[in-house]
Amino acid sequence: MSQMLYYPPSPPPEDALFQGVILRRCIAWLLDIIGMALFGWALIVAIAIFGVLTLGFGWLAFHILPWLPLVYYTLLVGGTGATPGQRLAGLAVRQDAGLAPPTMAQALVWSLLMWLSYALAGLPFLLVFFNPRHRAGHDLLSGLVLVRAAPVFY
């Protein structure tokens, strides 16, 4: 009597793009917060020195600091398809329809909606638990999705 081996069916290739995305998103967020904080502190020091050299006039540049997260996410997601934190966590931001890299306009909308999600007490972020592609509110409204990519350090 021959022995039959059972091999469980492998998941469809599309499902592999979204496995482990929630944890990776959290890791990417932490890495990006650390990166923005370090860059922000360097910018503060540079503006402070510039302000001293210009007898206080340069301190007006402190007004750009609140825009740092919006510029950070928009330029990096729109330009390279992922922030440094997302790259390190093995994620990439793509258009939901055909998985093409996002346009700069989509990245701007995605960034604005993400910060609106923070203003709404983070409730739109909870949508990642209720859809198969693990998309948050800002992902759904901007037409983007985070997918697994080749990790840099895992």
Helices and strands as residue ranges (DSSP letters): H 13-18, H 21-53, G 57-67, H 68-80, H 84-88, E 91-95, H 104-119, G 123-129, H 137-142, E 144-148
